[in-house]
Amino acid sequence: MITVKLIGGLGNQMFQYACARRLALKRGVKLKLDLTFLLHRLPRKDFTFRSYGLGIFNLKANFTFLSRVAFYFNNLAFVIAFLLNKLAKIFERGYVIEEAAPKCFEPKILGLGKKAYLSGIWAHENYFADAADAIRRDFSFQEPLAGKNKELANMIAATNSVFLHIRRGDHIQGDPAKAAFAQKRDLRYCQEACEYILKKVSEPVFFIFSDDPSWAKANLKIPAQCVIVDNNIGKNSYLDLRLMSLCKHSIMSSSTFSWWAAWLNTNRAKIVIAPKNWNNFNKYDSVFANSWVEF
């Protein structure tokens, strides 16, 4: 059995699932999801609590026993799971596999056996590239679009649509000097990426998705039709991912959320533009497909 620990937001959870799902498929064993980290609510400094996000997809989710316990006794289950994993490292070497470094591909993961517990982000396409069709099926959405989102989807289908994802939020927090630099760099990236699209795509329509739509309206200067998508908030934020994945071309931010939107896009002639500096000031191995353009 392959077990994977789910942590972080939706994009991270998708990477974790995809890596573990591929391994379970290749070994012909069951896959179980460990939600104890997501469900615990022990106080932590500078920590954003996340919820299980994969329920929006057409995938069969099997949860560990402690995950089911955590729905009722979340903190207790988290502590027990933590202790059990510590013991497993001591008495069952090779069972708990921890990621050596974030967003860096580790080829040894592909060769793991039938029993493993994966703890990490596993944000690299190489972990599941040879099971891509199965992953795409699993990440198909359950509910049909309705209302404003259906209207947007129709508009996206009828135009040379390009999504532009702008993530500010935690990217502009912390040290003021670094935050100011990040804002200037991100704006320059957006403008250069849009200019590239304008040279390559006839009459593009830019669909702009952001956690700060007012900033996007005030700062972006794009000489083309633009649509600010700001109707999906809170528990409906995942609908942005769905709409973005329907766009014919993609301009990503440094987020796993928009990475998946670009990857799920089935347009064979798609242009995907991605930021060279993933996650602000840290430099990782490239997490982008070879055909994607880095700015």
ABEGO torsion letter per residue (X at the ends): XBBBBBBEBAAAAAAAAAAAAAAAAAAGBBBBBBAAAAABABBBBGBBBBBBAAAABBBBBBBBAAAAAAAABAAAAAAAAAAAAAAAAAABBGABBBBABBGBBBAAAAABBABBBBBEAGBBAAAAAAAAAAAAAAABBABBBBEAAAAAAAAAAABBBBBBBBBBEAAABEBAAAAAAAAAAAAAAAAAAAAAAAAABBGBBBBBBBABAAAAAAABBBBBBBBBBAABBEAAAAAAAAAAAABABBBBBBBAAAAAAAAABABAABBBBBBABBGEABBBBBABBAABBBX
